[in-house]
Amino acid sequence: MPKFLIRREIPGAGKLTPEELQGISERSCGVIRDLNHQGHDIQWIHSFVTEDGITCVYNAPDEQTLREHAMRGNFPANAITPVKTMIDPITAEKTA
């Protein structure tokens, strides 16, 4: 399944309380459950909270499914970018 990065511009995101972040997470998980019960295939991997936004990593069949998730959850989705490939320190190692 394709992987995507979603940039959510949220001024002051870095100051959200643990309770506020929990509420956002609960709302997102609820929307994902509903979408999956309706035949969509979407998976939230994790998110990074920065000073003025949240960047999320999702698996989904397409960008439209992620836009539907954002609309139903009342989340911004300022940019949705498909991930082409992933690299990490092991990428630097030569294979035999």
C-alpha positions in Angstrom: 0.0 0.0 0.0 1.3 3.5 -0.8 2.8 5.6 2.0 2.2 9.3 2.3 3.4 12.3 4.4 0.7 14.7 5.4 1.6 18.2 6.5 -1.0 19.7 8.9 -0.3 23.4 9.6 -1.5 24.1 13.1 -0.2 27.3 14.7 0.9 26.5 18.3 0.9 22.7 17.8 4.0 22.4 19.9 2.1 23.9 22.8 -0.8 21.4 22.7 -1.2 19.6 26.0 -1.0 15.8 26.3 -4.8 15.8 26.8 -5.3 17.8 23.6 -3.0 15.5 21.7 -4.8 12.5 23.1 -8.1 13.9 21.9 -6.8 14.6 18.4 -5.4 11.0 18.3 -8.8 9.5 19.5 -10.7 11.5 16.8 -8.2 10.3 14.1 -8.5 6.7 15.2 -12.3 6.9 15.2 -12.4 8.3 11.7 -9.9 5.6 10.5 -12.1 2.8 12.1 -15.2 4.2 10.3 -13.4 4.5 7.0 -12.0 1.0 7.3 -15.5 -0.4 8.2 -16.8 1.3 5.0 -14.2 -0.6 2.9 -11.4 2.0 2.8 -7.9 0.8 3.7 -6.1 3.4 5.8 -3.4 3.1 8.5 -1.9 5.8 10.6 1.8 5.0 11.3 2.9 8.0 13.4 3.1 11.8 13.5 5.7 14.4 14.4 4.5 17.4 16.3 6.5 20.6 15.6 6.1 24.2 16.8 3.5 25.1 14.2 2.3 21.8 12.7 2.0 18.1 12.7 3.5 15.9 10.0 1.9 12.5 9.7 2.9 9.2 8.1 0.0 7.2 6.7 -0.5 4.1 4.5 -3.5 4.6 2.2 -4.6 3.6 -1.3 -4.7 7.2 -2.5 -4.7 10.8 -1.7 -8.5 11.1 -1.8 -8.8 8.6 1.1 -6.5 10.8 3.2 -8.5 13.9 2.2 -11.7 12.1 3.3 -10.1 11.3 6.7 -9.0 15.0 7.1 -12.5 16.2 6.2 -14.3 13.8 8.5 -11.9 14.5 11.4 -11.9 18.3 10.8 -8.1 18.1 10.4 -6.1 20.4 8.0 -4.3 18.6 5.2 -2.2 21.4 3.7 0.1 19.0 1.7 -0.2 15.3 1.0 3.0 13.9 -0.5 3.5 10.3 -1.7 6.6 8.7 -0.4 8.7 7.2 -3.3 11.2 5.2 -1.2 12.7 5.2 2.2 16.4 5.2 3.1 18.2 4.9 6.4 21.8 4.2 7.7 21.6 0.6 6.4 21.1 2.0 2.9 24.8 3.1 3.1 26.0 -0.5 3.5 27.1 -2.3 0.5 25.5 -5.6 -0.2 27.5 -8.6 -1.2 
